[in-house]
């Protein structure tokens, strides 16, 4: 999926109030989603999201944060600057998820490995997530990440549901987490559909 980033930013500028309303609500739900997952994992001493999710999300947010110059000097637009600021907490959440997986997940993921070997496994998973993210990013060619924010969250249930079924219980999960997930996705896709322009009303996006 390709789009003109300047056209997207111009469309947002033309609809600032509406976009900030929907985008702001989506961001609040996003923090509720991530915070709820963090609390549930701590409560039950297990991890909420598989490494396939957390490492991919971490790579996504880290790459955006590291591209500070691109957002603040090249594009120099309020939307990407706010997005950069908004991703600072989520990147920290994701790093903490990875830590929780390291702390609580050994008996589930690599029960016969030593703790050092398991630590290497976690670092390798993070590296694979970064490589996978960069490959996907280059393939999609989406310069201001307008597509991937919603898309990267979209696949979470399809990884978490098998995890819950395999475990035979819902430890690490919470009602708050998934209510906020639905809210986050609903308001984000509503905002991008309404305010990002024609490319985000195409069947491939919908």
C-alpha positions in Angstrom: 0.0 0.0 0.0 1.4 3.4 -1.0 0.3 6.9 -0.3 1.5 10.5 -0.6 2.6 11.5 2.9 2.3 15.2 2.1 -1.3 14.7 0.9 -2.1 12.8 4.2 -0.6 15.6 6.3 -2.5 18.3 4.3 -5.7 16.3 4.8 -5.1 16.2 8.6 -4.4 19.9 8.6 -7.7 20.5 6.9 -9.5 18.5 9.6 -7.5 19.2 12.8 -10.3 19.2 15.3 -11.9 16.0 14.1 -8.7 14.1 13.7 -7.4 15.2 17.2 -10.7 14.1 18.7 -10.6 10.6 17.2 -6.8 10.2 17.4 -6.7 11.4 21.0 -9.4 8.9 22.1 -7.5 6.2 20.2 -4.3 7.1 22.1 -6.0 7.0 25.4 -7.4 3.6 24.7 -3.9 2.6 23.5 -2.4 3.4 26.9 -5.3 1.6 28.6 -4.6 -1.4 26.4 -0.9 -1.5 27.1 -1.3 -0.5 30.8 -3.9 -3.2 31.4 -1.7 -5.8 29.8 1.3 -4.8 31.9 -0.8 -5.0 35.1 -2.3 -8.3 34.2 1.0 -9.9 33.5 2.4 -8.6 36.8 -0.6 -9.8 38.6 -0.5 -13.3 37.2 3.3 -13.5 36.8 3.1 -14.5 33.2 3.4 -12.6 29.9 0.4 -11.2 28.0 1.6 -11.0 24.4 3.8 -13.5 22.5 7.2 -12.3 21.5 6.1 -12.2 17.9 3.9 -9.2 18.9 6.1 -7.4 21.4 9.3 -7.6 19.4 7.6 -6.4 16.3 5.8 -3.5 18.1 9.1 -2.6 19.8 10.9 -2.4 16.5 8.1 -0.3 15.0 8.1 2.3 17.8 11.9 2.3 18.3 12.5 2.9 14.5 10.0 5.8 14.6 11.6 7.3 17.8 15.1 7.0 16.4 14.1 8.9 13.2 13.8 12.1 15.2 15.5 14.2 12.6 13.1 13.0 9.9 10.1 14.1 11.9 11.3 17.3 13.4 13.5 18.7 10.6 12.5 17.0 7.3 8.7 16.8 7.6 8.5 19.4 10.4 4.8 18.8 10.9 2.9 18.8 14.1 1.3 15.4 13.5 4.5 13.4 13.2 6.0 15.3 16.1 3.0 14.4 18.3 3.1 10.9 17.1 6.8 10.7 18.1 6.0 12.0 21.5 3.1 9.5 21.8 5.3 6.6 21.0 7.9 7.2 23.7 5.6 5.7 26.4 4.5 2.8 24.2 8.1 1.9 23.4 8.8 1.7 27.1 5.7 -0.5 27.6 6.9 -2.9 24.9 10.4 -3.1 26.4 8.7 -3.9 29.7 6.6 -6.7 28.0 9.9 -8.2 26.7 11.3 -8.0 30.2 8.2 -9.7 31.6 8.6 -12.5 29.1 12.2 -12.9 30.1 11.2 -12.9 33.8 8.1 -15.1 33.8 8.2 -17.1 30.5 11.2 -19.5 30.7 9.2 -22.5 32.0 6.6 -22.0 29.3 8.9 -21.2 26.4 12.2 -23.0 27.1 11.8 -25.1 30.2 14.9 -27.2 29.7 17.2 -24.3 28.9 19.5 -22.6 31.3 18.8 -19.0 32.3 21.7 -17.7 30.2 20.5 -19.6 27.2 17.0 -18.3 27.7 18.4 -14.8 27.9 20.1 -15.3 24.6 16.9 -16.6 23.1 15.1 -13.4 24.2 17.7 -11.1 22.7 17.6 -13.2 19.5 13.8 -12.8 19.4 14.2 -9.0 19.7 16.8 -9.0 16.9 14.5 -11.1 14.7 11.6 -8.7 15.4 13.8 -5.8 14.3 14.9 -7.5 11.1 11.3 -8.5 10.4 10.0 -5.1 11.0 12.6 -3.4 8.7 11.9 -5.9 5.9 8.2 -5.2 6.2 8.7 -1.5 6.4 10.8 -1.5 3.3 8.3 -3.6 1.4 5.3 -1.4 2.4 7.1 1.9 1.7 4.9 3.9 4.1 7.0 7.0 4.9 5.1 8.4 7.9 3.9 5.1 9.3 0.3 6.0 8.6 -0.6 2.4 7.7 1.3 0.4 10.2 0.0 1.8 13.4 -3.4 0.2 13.0 -2.1 -2.8 11.0 0.5 -3.8 13.6 -2.2 -3.8 16.3 -4.6 -5.7 14.2 -2.9 -9.1 14.4 -2.6 -9.1 18.2 -5.7 -11.2 18.9 -4.7 -13.8 16.3 -1.5 -14.4 18.4 -3.0 -14.1 21.8 -6.1 -16.3 21.3 -4.0 -19.4 20.4 -1.7 -18.6 23.4 -4.7 -18.6 25.8 -6.1 -21.8 24.3 -2.7 -23.5 24.5 -2.4 -22.4 28.2 -5.9 -23.5 29.1 -6.5 -20.4 31.1 -6.6 -16.6 30.7 -3.9 -15.6 33.1 -2.0 -12.5 31.8 -5.2 -11.2 30.2 -7.8 -8.8 31.5 -11.2 -7.4 30.5 -9.8 -3.9 30.5 -7.0 -4.8 28.1 -9.3 -6.0 25.4 -12.0 -3.4 25.8 -9.3 -0.8 25.3 -8.0 -2.7 22.4 -11.3 -2.6 20.6 -11.7 1.1 21.4 -8.1 1.9 20.2 -8.6 0.1 16.9 -12.1 1.4 16.3 -11.2 5.1 16.8 -7.9 4.8 15.0 -9.4 3.2 11.9 -12.3 5.7 12.0 -9.8 8.6 12.1 -7.6 7.3 9.4 -10.5 6.4 7.2 -12.1 9.8 7.6 -9.1 12.1 7.6 -6.1 10.4 5.9 -7.5 10.7 2.4 -8.5 8.4 -0.5 -5.7 5.9 -0.1 -7.2 5.0 3.3 -10.6 4.3 1.9 -9.3 1.7 -0.6 -10.4 -1.9 -0.2 -6.8 -3.0 0.6 -6.8 -0.8 3.7 -10.4 -1.5 4.7 
